[in-house]
Amino acid sequence: MVKHIILWKLREDIPFEELADVKQGIKDGLEGLVGQVPGLVDVHVHTNGLPTSNVDVMLDSTLESFEALKGYAVHPAHVAVADGKVRPYTCLRSCLDFEIQ
């Protein structure tokens, strides 16, 4: 099994009144990939960080293998969510991938 953890900072020019919808769109889009992408076991998106946080969104996903992770990266459903719901609204991305037992 492989964990795929992403942290994003949202763009500062997003109007405050749109932030909740942007976060919900990211959450719904990424969590909706379970069952669509082979090897994607579990996805949790966290958008309600405490005031001590310095990022806005966290993706915590589990995949069956490193090969599944590589497939996930280029899967059309994932690319559509990344291009339509994530990348337009984020300015910083950090990633940590690691194997778990």
Phi and psi restraints in degrees (range 20) as a CNS / XPLOR table:
assign (resid 1 and name C) (resid 2 and name N)
       (resid 2 and name CA) (resid 2 and name C) 1.0 -129.5 20.0 2
assign (resid 2 and name N) (resid 2 and name CA)
       (resid 2 and name C) (resid 3 and name N) 1.0 133.5 20.0 2
assign (resid 2 and name C) (resid 3 and name N)
       (resid 3 and name CA) (resid 3 and name C) 1.0 -94.9 20.0 2
assign (resid 3 and name N) (resid 3 and name CA)
       (resid 3 and name C) (resid 4 and name N) 1.0 138.3 20.0 2
assign (resid 3 and name C) (resid 4 and name N)
       (resid 4 and name CA) (resid 4 and name C) 1.0 -126.3 20.0 2
assign (resid 4 and name N) (resid 4 and name CA)
       (resid 4 and name C) (resid 5 and name N) 1.0 104.8 20.0 2
assign (resid 4 and name C) (resid 5 and name N)
       (resid 5 and name CA) (resid 5 and name C) 1.0 -111.8 20.0 2
assign (resid 5 and name N) (resid 5 and name CA)
       (resid 5 and name C) (resid 6 and name N) 1.0 127.7 20.0 2
assign (resid 5 and name C) (resid 6 and name N)
       (resid 6 and name CA) (resid 6 and name C) 1.0 -126.4 20.0 2
assign (resid 6 and name N) (resid 6 and name CA)
       (resid 6 and name C) (resid 7 and name N) 1.0 138.9 20.0 2
assign (resid 6 and name C) (resid 7 and name N)
       (resid 7 and name CA) (resid 7 and name C) 1.0 -119.7 20.0 2
assign (resid 7 and name N) (resid 7 and name CA)
       (resid 7 and name C) (resid 8 and name N) 1.0 132.6 20.0 2
assign (resid 7 and name C) (resid 8 and name N)
       (resid 8 and name CA) (resid 8 and name C) 1.0 -124.2 20.0 2
assign (resid 8 and name N) (resid 8 and name CA)
       (resid 8 and name C) (resid 9 and name N) 1.0 146.1 20.0 2
assign (resid 8 and name C) (resid 9 and name N)
       (resid 9 and name CA) (resid 9 and name C) 1.0 -105.1 20.0 2
assign (resid 9 and name N) (resid 9 and name CA)
       (resid 9 and name C) (resid 10 and name N) 1.0 129.3 20.0 2
assign (resid 9 and name C) (resid 10 and name N)
       (resid 10 and name CA) (resid 10 and name C) 1.0 -78.2 20.0 2
assign (resid 10 and name N) (resid 10 and name CA)
       (resid 10 and name C) (resid 11 and name N) 1.0 152.5 20.0 2
assign (resid 10 and name C) (resid 11 and name N)
       (resid 11 and name CA) (resid 11 and name C) 1.0 -61.5 20.0 2
assign (resid 11 and name N) (resid 11 and name CA)
       (resid 11 and name C) (resid 12 and name N) 1.0 142.5 20.0 2
assign (resid 11 and name C) (resid 12 and name N)
       (resid 12 and name CA) (resid 12 and name C) 1.0 -76.6 20.0 2
assign (resid 12 and name N) (resid 12 and name CA)
       (resid 12 and name C) (resid 13 and name N) 1.0 -14.8 20.0 2
assign (resid 12 and name C) (resid 13 and name N)
       (resid 13 and name CA) (resid 13 and name C) 1.0 -88.8 20.0 2
assign (resid 13 and name N) (resid 13 and name CA)
       (resid 13 and name C) (resid 14 and name N) 1.0 5.6 20.0 2
assign (resid 13 and name C) (resid 14 and name N)
       (resid 14 and name CA) (resid 14 and name C) 1.0 -75.0 20.0 2
assign (resid 14 and name N) (resid 14 and name CA)
       (resid 14 and name C) (resid 15 and name N) 1.0 124.2 20.0 2
assign (resid 14 and name C) (resid 15 and name N)
       (resid 15 and name CA) (resid 15 and name C) 1.0 -58.4 20.0 2
assign (resid 15 and name N) (resid 15 and name CA)
       (resid 15 and name C) (resid 16 and name N) 1.0 140.3 20.0 2
assign (resid 15 and name C) (resid 16 and name N)
       (resid 16 and name CA) (resid 16 and name C) 1.0 -52.5 20.0 2
assign (resid 16 and name N) (resid 16 and name CA)
       (resid 16 and name C) (resid 17 and name N) 1.0 -41.0 20.0 2
assign (resid 16 and name C) (resid 17 and name N)
       (resid 17 and name CA) (resid 17 and name C) 1.0 -69.2 20.0 2
assign (resid 17 and name N) (resid 17 and name CA)
       (resid 17 and name C) (resid 18 and name N) 1.0 -10.8 20.0 2
assign (resid 17 and name C) (resid 18 and name N)
       (resid 18 and name CA) (resid 18 and name C) 1.0 -101.1 20.0 2
assign (resid 18 and name N) (resid 18 and name CA)
       (resid 18 and name C) (resid 19 and name N) 1.0 -12.0 20.0 2
assign (resid 18 and name C) (resid 19 and name N)
       (resid 19 and name CA) (resid 19 and name C) 1.0 -57.8 20.0 2
assign (resid 19 and name N) (resid 19 and name CA)
       (resid 19 and name C) (resid 20 and name N) 1.0 -45.6 20.0 2
assign (resid 19 and name C) (resid 20 and name N)
       (resid 20 and name CA) (resid 20 and name C) 1.0 -61.9 20.0 2
assign (resid 20 and name N) (resid 20 and name CA)
       (resid 20 and name C) (resid 21 and name N) 1.0 -41.6 20.0 2
assign (resid 20 and name C) (resid 21 and name N)
       (resid 21 and name CA) (resid 21 and name C) 1.0 -67.5 20.0 2
assign (resid 21 and name N) (resid 21 and name CA)
       (resid 21 and name C) (resid 22 and name N) 1.0 -39.2 20.0 2
assign (resid 21 and name C) (resid 22 and name N)
       (resid 22 and name CA) (resid 22 and name C) 1.0 -62.6 20.0 2
assign (resid 22 and name N) (resid 22 and name CA)
       (resid 22 and name C) (resid 23 and name N) 1.0 -48.7 20.0 2
assign (resid 22 and name C) (resid 23 and name N)
       (resid 23 and name CA) (resid 23 and name C) 1.0 -61.1 20.0 2
assign (resid 23 and name N) (resid 23 and name CA)
       (resid 23 and name C) (resid 24 and name N) 1.0 -42.8 20.0 2
assign (resid 23 and name C) (resid 24 and name N)
       (resid 24 and name CA) (resid 24 and name C) 1.0 -65.8 20.0 2
assign (resid 24 and name N) (resid 24 and name CA)
       (resid 24 and name C) (resid 25 and name N) 1.0 -37.0 20.0 2
assign (resid 24 and name C) (resid 25 and name N)
       (resid 25 and name CA) (resid 25 and name C) 1.0 -63.4 20.0 2
assign (resid 25 and name N) (resid 25 and name CA)
       (resid 25 and name C) (resid 26 and name N) 1.0 -41.6 20.0 2
assign (resid 25 and name C) (resid 26 and name N)
       (resid 26 and name CA) (resid 26 and name C) 1.0 -63.3 20.0 2
assign (resid 26 and name N) (resid 26 and name CA)
       (resid 26 and name C) (resid 27 and name N) 1.0 -47.9 20.0 2
assign (resid 26 and name C) (resid 27 and name N)
       (resid 27 and name CA) (resid 27 and name C) 1.0 -60.2 20.0 2
assign (resid 27 and name N) (resid 27 and name CA)
       (resid 27 and name C) (resid 28 and name N) 1.0 -52.0 20.0 2
assign (resid 27 and name C) (resid 28 and name N)
       (resid 28 and name CA) (resid 28 and name C) 1.0 -62.7 20.0 2
assign (resid 28 and name N) (resid 28 and name CA)
       (resid 28 and name C) (resid 29 and name N) 1.0 -41.8 20.0 2
assign (resid 28 and name C) (resid 29 and name N)
       (resid 29 and name CA) (resid 29 and name C) 1.0 -63.4 20.0 2
assign (resid 29 and name N) (resid 29 and name CA)
       (resid 29 and name C) (resid 30 and name N) 1.0 -48.9 20.0 2
assign (resid 29 and name C) (resid 30 and name N)
       (resid 30 and name CA) (resid 30 and name C) 1.0 -72.7 20.0 2
assign (resid 30 and name N) (resid 30 and name CA)
       (resid 30 and name C) (resid 31 and name N) 1.0 -42.7 20.0 2
assign (resid 30 and name C) (resid 31 and name N)
       (resid 31 and name CA) (resid 31 and name C) 1.0 -67.4 20.0 2
assign (resid 31 and name N) (resid 31 and name CA)
       (resid 31 and name C) (resid 32 and name N) 1.0 -26.0 20.0 2
assign (resid 31 and name C) (resid 32 and name N)
       (resid 32 and name CA) (resid 32 and name C) 1.0 -72.6 20.0 2
assign (resid 32 and name N) (resid 32 and name CA)
       (resid 32 and name C) (resid 33 and name N) 1.0 -8.0 20.0 2
assign (resid 32 and name C) (resid 33 and name N)
       (resid 33 and name CA) (resid 33 and name C) 1.0 -76.6 20.0 2
assign (resid 33 and name N) (resid 33 and name CA)
       (resid 33 and name C) (resid 34 and name N) 1.0 -18.3 20.0 2
assign (resid 33 and name C) (resid 34 and name N)
       (resid 34 and name CA) (resid 34 and name C) 1.0 -63.3 20.0 2
assign (resid 34 and name N) (resid 34 and name CA)
       (resid 34 and name C) (resid 35 and name N) 1.0 129.1 20.0 2
assign (resid 34 and name C) (resid 35 and name N)
       (resid 35 and name CA) (resid 35 and name C) 1.0 93.6 20.0 2
assign (resid 35 and name N) (resid 35 and name CA)
       (resid 35 and name C) (resid 36 and name N) 1.0 -15.5 20.0 2
assign (resid 35 and name C) (resid 36 and name N)
       (resid 36 and name CA) (resid 36 and name C) 1.0 -101.2 20.0 2
assign (resid 36 and name N) (resid 36 and name CA)
       (resid 36 and name C) (resid 37 and name N) 1.0 -32.0 20.0 2
assign (resid 36 and name C) (resid 37 and name N)
       (resid 37 and name CA) (resid 37 and name C) 1.0 -107.2 20.0 2
assign (resid 37 and name N) (resid 37 and name CA)
       (resid 37 and name C) (resid 38 and name N) 1.0 119.2 20.0 2
assign (resid 37 and name C) (resid 38 and name N)
       (resid 38 and name CA) (resid 38 and name C) 1.0 -57.6 20.0 2
assign (resid 38 and name N) (resid 38 and name CA)
       (resid 38 and name C) (resid 39 and name N) 1.0 134.7 20.0 2
assign (resid 38 and name C) (resid 39 and name N)
       (resid 39 and name CA) (resid 39 and name C) 1.0 85.7 20.0 2
assign (resid 39 and name N) (resid 39 and name CA)
       (resid 39 and name C) (resid 40 and name N) 1.0 -6.9 20.0 2
assign (resid 39 and name C) (resid 40 and name N)
       (resid 40 and name CA) (resid 40 and name C) 1.0 -85.2 20.0 2
assign (resid 40 and name N) (resid 40 and name CA)
       (resid 40 and name C) (resid 41 and name N) 1.0 111.1 20.0 2
assign (resid 40 and name C) (resid 41 and name N)
       (resid 41 and name CA) (resid 41 and name C) 1.0 -87.7 20.0 2
assign (resid 41 and name N) (resid 41 and name CA)
       (resid 41 and name C) (resid 42 and name N) 1.0 -44.3 20.0 2
assign (resid 41 and name C) (resid 42 and name N)
       (resid 42 and name CA) (resid 42 and name C) 1.0 -156.1 20.0 2
assign (resid 42 and name N) (resid 42 and name CA)
       (resid 42 and name C) (resid 43 and name N) 1.0 143.2 20.0 2
assign (resid 42 and name C) (resid 43 and name N)
       (resid 43 and name CA) (resid 43 and name C) 1.0 -141.0 20.0 2
assign (resid 43 and name N) (resid 43 and name CA)
       (resid 43 and name C) (resid 44 and name N) 1.0 130.7 20.0 2
assign (resid 43 and name C) (resid 44 and name N)
       (resid 44 and name CA) (resid 44 and name C) 1.0 -131.2 20.0 2
assign (resid 44 and name N) (resid 44 and name CA)
       (resid 44 and name C) (resid 45 and name N) 1.0 129.0 20.0 2
assign (resid 44 and name C) (resid 45 and name N)
       (resid 45 and name CA) (resid 45 and name C) 1.0 -114.3 20.0 2
assign (resid 45 and name N) (resid 45 and name CA)
       (resid 45 and name C) (resid 46 and name N) 1.0 126.4 20.0 2
assign (resid 45 and name C) (resid 46 and name N)
       (resid 46 and name CA) (resid 46 and name C) 1.0 -108.5 20.0 2
assign (resid 46 and name N) (resid 46 and name CA)
       (resid 46 and name C) (resid 47 and name N) 1.0 128.1 20.0 2
assign (resid 46 and name C) (resid 47 and name N)
       (resid 47 and name CA) (resid 47 and name C) 1.0 -127.1 20.0 2
assign (resid 47 and name N) (resid 47 and name CA)
       (resid 47 and name C) (resid 48 and name N) 1.0 0.3 20.0 2
assign (resid 47 and name C) (resid 48 and name N)
       (resid 48 and name CA) (resid 48 and name C) 1.0 -115.7 20.0 2
assign (resid 48 and name N) (resid 48 and name CA)
       (resid 48 and name C) (resid 49 and name N) 1.0 60.4 20.0 2
assign (resid 48 and name C) (resid 49 and name N)
       (resid 49 and name CA) (resid 49 and name C) 1.0 -65.5 20.0 2
assign (resid 49 and name N) (resid 49 and name CA)
       (resid 49 and name C) (resid 50 and name N) 1.0 157.1 20.0 2
assign (resid 49 and name C) (resid 50 and name N)
       (resid 50 and name CA) (resid 50 and name C) 1.0 -73.3 20.0 2
assign (resid 50 and name N) (resid 50 and name CA)
       (resid 50 and name C) (resid 51 and name N) 1.0 163.3 20.0 2
assign (resid 50 and name C) (resid 51 and name N)
       (resid 51 and name CA) (resid 51 and name C) 1.0 -59.3 20.0 2
assign (resid 51 and name N) (resid 51 and name CA)
       (resid 51 and name C) (resid 52 and name N) 1.0 -18.2 20.0 2
assign (resid 51 and name C) (resid 52 and name N)
       (resid 52 and name CA) (resid 52 and name C) 1.0 -79.0 20.0 2
assign (resid 52 and name N) (resid 52 and name CA)
       (resid 52 and name C) (resid 53 and name N) 1.0 -7.0 20.0 2
assign (resid 52 and name C) (resid 53 and name N)
       (resid 53 and name CA) (resid 53 and name C) 1.0 -74.1 20.0 2
assign (resid 53 and name N) (resid 53 and name CA)
       (resid 53 and name C) (resid 54 and name N) 1.0 150.3 20.0 2
assign (resid 53 and name C) (resid 54 and name N)
       (resid 54 and name CA) (resid 54 and name C) 1.0 -119.5 20.0 2
assign (resid 54 and name N) (resid 54 and name CA)
       (resid 54 and name C) (resid 55 and name N) 1.0 13.8 20.0 2
assign (resid 54 and name C) (resid 55 and name N)
       (resid 55 and name CA) (resid 55 and name C) 1.0 -130.4 20.0 2
assign (resid 55 and name N) (resid 55 and name CA)
       (resid 55 and name C) (resid 56 and name N) 1.0 167.0 20.0 2
assign (resid 55 and name C) (resid 56 and name N)
       (resid 56 and name CA) (resid 56 and name C) 1.0 -109.3 20.0 2
assign (resid 56 and name N) (resid 56 and name CA)
       (resid 56 and name C) (resid 57 and name N) 1.0 -27.7 20.0 2
assign (resid 56 and name C) (resid 57 and name N)
       (resid 57 and name CA) (resid 57 and name C) 1.0 -140.1 20.0 2
assign (resid 57 and name N) (resid 57 and name CA)
       (resid 57 and name C) (resid 58 and name N) 1.0 139.6 20.0 2
assign (resid 57 and name C) (resid 58 and name N)
       (resid 58 and name CA) (resid 58 and name C) 1.0 -127.4 20.0 2
assign (resid 58 and name N) (resid 58 and name CA)
       (resid 58 and name C) (resid 59 and name N) 1.0 130.2 20.0 2
assign (resid 58 and name C) (resid 59 and name N)
       (resid 59 and name CA) (resid 59 and name C) 1.0 -102.6 20.0 2
assign (resid 59 and name N) (resid 59 and name CA)
       (resid 59 and name C) (resid 60 and name N) 1.0 124.7 20.0 2
assign (resid 59 and name C) (resid 60 and name N)
       (resid 60 and name CA) (resid 60 and name C) 1.0 -121.2 20.0 2
assign (resid 60 and name N) (resid 60 and name CA)
       (resid 60 and name C) (resid 61 and name N) 1.0 103.3 20.0 2
assign (resid 60 and name C) (resid 61 and name N)
       (resid 61 and name CA) (resid 61 and name C) 1.0 -124.8 20.0 2
assign (resid 61 and name N) (resid 61 and name CA)
       (resid 61 and name C) (resid 62 and name N) 1.0 153.8 20.0 2
assign (resid 61 and name C) (resid 62 and name N)
       (resid 62 and name CA) (resid 62 and name C) 1.0 -124.5 20.0 2
assign (resid 62 and name N) (resid 62 and name CA)
       (resid 62 and name C) (resid 63 and name N) 1.0 131.5 20.0 2
assign (resid 62 and name C) (resid 63 and name N)
       (resid 63 and name CA) (resid 63 and name C) 1.0 -123.8 20.0 2
assign (resid 63 and name N) (resid 63 and name CA)
       (resid 63 and name C) (resid 64 and name N) 1.0 158.7 20.0 2
assign (resid 63 and name C) (resid 64 and name N)
       (resid 64 and name CA) (resid 64 and name C) 1.0 -66.1 20.0 2
assign (resid 64 and name N) (resid 64 and name CA)
       (resid 64 and name C) (resid 65 and name N) 1.0 -31.5 20.0 2
assign (resid 64 and name C) (resid 65 and name N)
       (resid 65 and name CA) (resid 65 and name C) 1.0 -163.1 20.0 2
assign (resid 65 and name N) (resid 65 and name CA)
       (resid 65 and name C) (resid 66 and name N) 1.0 171.8 20.0 2
assign (resid 65 and name C) (resid 66 and name N)
       (resid 66 and name CA) (resid 66 and name C) 1.0 -64.2 20.0 2
assign (resid 66 and name N) (resid 66 and name CA)
       (resid 66 and name C) (resid 67 and name N) 1.0 -35.9 20.0 2
assign (resid 66 and name C) (resid 67 and name N)
       (resid 67 and name CA) (resid 67 and name C) 1.0 -63.3 20.0 2
assign (resid 67 and name N) (resid 67 and name CA)
       (resid 67 and name C) (resid 68 and name N) 1.0 -40.0 20.0 2
assign (resid 67 and name C) (resid 68 and name N)
       (resid 68 and name CA) (resid 68 and name C) 1.0 -63.6 20.0 2
assign (resid 68 and name N) (resid 68 and name CA)
       (resid 68 and name C) (resid 69 and name N) 1.0 -38.1 20.0 2
assign (resid 68 and name C) (resid 69 and name N)
       (resid 69 and name CA) (resid 69 and name C) 1.0 -61.3 20.0 2
assign (resid 69 and name N) (resid 69 and name CA)
       (resid 69 and name C) (resid 70 and name N) 1.0 -43.8 20.0 2
assign (resid 69 and name C) (resid 70 and name N)
       (resid 70 and name CA) (resid 70 and name C) 1.0 -63.5 20.0 2
assign (resid 70 and name N) (resid 70 and name CA)
       (resid 70 and name C) (resid 71 and name N) 1.0 -39.0 20.0 2
assign (resid 70 and name C) (resid 71 and name N)
       (resid 71 and name CA) (resid 71 and name C) 1.0 -67.8 20.0 2
assign (resid 71 and name N) (resid 71 and name CA)
       (resid 71 and name C) (resid 72 and name N) 1.0 -39.0 20.0 2
assign (resid 71 and name C) (resid 72 and name N)
       (resid 72 and name CA) (resid 72 and name C) 1.0 -58.6 20.0 2
assign (resid 72 and name N) (resid 72 and name CA)
       (resid 72 and name C) (resid 73 and name N) 1.0 -42.3 20.0 2
assign (resid 72 and name C) (resid 73 and name N)
       (resid 73 and name CA) (resid 73 and name C) 1.0 -58.6 20.0 2
assign (resid 73 and name N) (resid 73 and name CA)
       (resid 73 and name C) (resid 74 and name N) 1.0 -32.2 20.0 2
assign (resid 73 and name C) (resid 74 and name N)
       (resid 74 and name CA) (resid 74 and name C) 1.0 -111.6 20.0 2
assign (resid 74 and name N) (resid 74 and name CA)
       (resid 74 and name C) (resid 75 and name N) 1.0 1.7 20.0 2
assign (resid 74 and name C) (resid 75 and name N)
       (resid 75 and name CA) (resid 75 and name C) 1.0 -64.1 20.0 2
assign (resid 75 and name N) (resid 75 and name CA)
       (resid 75 and name C) (resid 76 and name N) 1.0 134.1 20.0 2
assign (resid 75 and name C) (resid 76 and name N)
       (resid 76 and name CA) (resid 76 and name C) 1.0 -56.1 20.0 2
assign (resid 76 and name N) (resid 76 and name CA)
       (resid 76 and name C) (resid 77 and name N) 1.0 -37.1 20.0 2
assign (resid 76 and name C) (resid 77 and name N)
       (resid 77 and name CA) (resid 77 and name C) 1.0 -66.1 20.0 2
assign (resid 77 and name N) (resid 77 and name CA)
       (resid 77 and name C) (resid 78 and name N) 1.0 -40.6 20.0 2
assign (resid 77 and name C) (resid 78 and name N)
       (resid 78 and name CA) (resid 78 and name C) 1.0 -67.7 20.0 2
assign (resid 78 and name N) (resid 78 and name CA)
       (resid 78 and name C) (resid 79 and name N) 1.0 -44.8 20.0 2
assign (resid 78 and name C) (resid 79 and name N)
       (resid 79 and name CA) (resid 79 and name C) 1.0 -60.2 20.0 2
assign (resid 79 and name N) (resid 79 and name CA)
       (resid 79 and name C) (resid 80 and name N) 1.0 -39.7 20.0 2
assign (resid 79 and name C) (resid 80 and name N)
       (resid 80 and name CA) (resid 80 and name C) 1.0 -62.8 20.0 2
assign (resid 80 and name N) (resid 80 and name CA)
       (resid 80 and name C) (resid 81 and name N) 1.0 -42.8 20.0 2
assign (resid 80 and name C) (resid 81 and name N)
       (resid 81 and name CA) (resid 81 and name C) 1.0 -67.2 20.0 2
assign (resid 81 and name N) (resid 81 and name CA)
       (resid 81 and name C) (resid 82 and name N) 1.0 -45.3 20.0 2
assign (resid 81 and name C) (resid 82 and name N)
       (resid 82 and name CA) (resid 82 and name C) 1.0 -60.3 20.0 2
assign (resid 82 and name N) (resid 82 and name CA)
       (resid 82 and name C) (resid 83 and name N) 1.0 -45.7 20.0 2
assign (resid 82 and name C) (resid 83 and name N)
       (resid 83 and name CA) (resid 83 and name C) 1.0 -74.4 20.0 2
assign (resid 83 and name N) (resid 83 and name CA)
       (resid 83 and name C) (resid 84 and name N) 1.0 -30.5 20.0 2
assign (resid 83 and name C) (resid 84 and name N)
       (resid 84 and name CA) (resid 84 and name C) 1.0 -98.2 20.0 2
assign (resid 84 and name N) (resid 84 and name CA)
       (resid 84 and name C) (resid 85 and name N) 1.0 -29.5 20.0 2
assign (resid 84 and name C) (resid 85 and name N)
       (resid 85 and name CA) (resid 85 and name C) 1.0 -116.6 20.0 2
assign (resid 85 and name N) (resid 85 and name CA)
       (resid 85 and name C) (resid 86 and name N) 1.0 -21.5 20.0 2
assign (resid 85 and name C) (resid 86 and name N)
       (resid 86 and name CA) (resid 86 and name C) 1.0 -108.4 20.0 2
assign (resid 86 and name N) (resid 86 and name CA)
       (resid 86 and name C) (resid 87 and name N) 1.0 -64.1 20.0 2
assign (resid 86 and name C) (resid 87 and name N)
       (resid 87 and name CA) (resid 87 and name C) 1.0 -56.6 20.0 2
assign (resid 87 and name N) (resid 87 and name CA)
       (resid 87 and name C) (resid 88 and name N) 1.0 -37.1 20.0 2
assign (resid 87 and name C) (resid 88 and name N)
       (resid 88 and name CA) (resid 88 and name C) 1.0 -64.2 20.0 2
assign (resid 88 and name N) (resid 88 and name CA)
       (resid 88 and name C) (resid 89 and name N) 1.0 -18.6 20.0 2
assign (resid 88 and name C) (resid 89 and name N)
       (resid 89 and name CA) (resid 89 and name C) 1.0 -113.8 20.0 2
assign (resid 89 and name N) (resid 89 and name CA)
       (resid 89 and name C) (resid 90 and name N) 1.0 -2.5 20.0 2
assign (resid 89 and name C) (resid 90 and name N)
       (resid 90 and name CA) (resid 90 and name C) 1.0 -113.7 20.0 2
assign (resid 90 and name N) (resid 90 and name CA)
       (resid 90 and name C) (resid 91 and name N) 1.0 152.6 20.0 2
assign (resid 90 and name C) (resid 91 and name N)
       (resid 91 and name CA) (resid 91 and name C) 1.0 -123.1 20.0 2
assign (resid 91 and name N) (resid 91 and name CA)
       (resid 91 and name C) (resid 92 and name N) 1.0 -11.2 20.0 2
assign (resid 91 and name C) (resid 92 and name N)
       (resid 92 and name CA) (resid 92 and name C) 1.0 -146.7 20.0 2
assign (resid 92 and name N) (resid 92 and name CA)
       (resid 92 and name C) (resid 93 and name N) 1.0 135.3 20.0 2
assign (resid 92 and name C) (resid 93 and name N)
       (resid 93 and name CA) (resid 93 and name C) 1.0 -134.9 20.0 2
assign (resid 93 and name N) (resid 93 and name CA)
       (resid 93 and name C) (resid 94 and name N) 1.0 130.8 20.0 2
assign (resid 93 and name C) (resid 94 and name N)
       (resid 94 and name CA) (resid 94 and name C) 1.0 -124.5 20.0 2
assign (resid 94 and name N) (resid 94 and name CA)
       (resid 94 and name C) (resid 95 and name N) 1.0 143.5 20.0 2
assign (resid 94 and name C) (resid 95 and name N)
       (resid 95 and name CA) (resid 95 and name C) 1.0 -134.0 20.0 2
assign (resid 95 and name N) (resid 95 and name CA)
       (resid 95 and name C) (resid 96 and name N) 1.0 141.9 20.0 2
assign (resid 95 and name C) (resid 96 and name N)
       (resid 96 and name CA) (resid 96 and name C) 1.0 -136.9 20.0 2
assign (resid 96 and name N) (resid 96 and name CA)
       (resid 96 and name C) (resid 97 and name N) 1.0 118.9 20.0 2
assign (resid 96 and name C) (resid 97 and name N)
       (resid 97 and name CA) (resid 97 and name C) 1.0 -112.2 20.0 2
assign (resid 97 and name N) (resid 97 and name CA)
       (resid 97 and name C) (resid 98 and name N) 1.0 135.4 20.0 2
assign (resid 97 and name C) (resid 98 and name N)
       (resid 98 and name CA) (resid 98 and name C) 1.0 -155.2 20.0 2
assign (resid 98 and name N) (resid 98 and name CA)
       (resid 98 and name C) (resid 99 and name N) 1.0 156.4 20.0 2
assign (resid 98 and name C) (resid 99 and name N)
       (resid 99 and name CA) (resid 99 and name C) 1.0 -86.7 20.0 2
assign (resid 99 and name N) (resid 99 and name CA)
       (resid 99 and name C) (resid 100 and name N) 1.0 144.5 20.0 2
assign (resid 99 and name C) (resid 100 and name N)
       (resid 100 and name CA) (resid 100 and name C) 1.0 -126.4 20.0 2
assign (resid 100 and name N) (resid 100 and name CA)
       (resid 100 and name C) (resid 101 and name N) 1.0 159.3 20.0 2
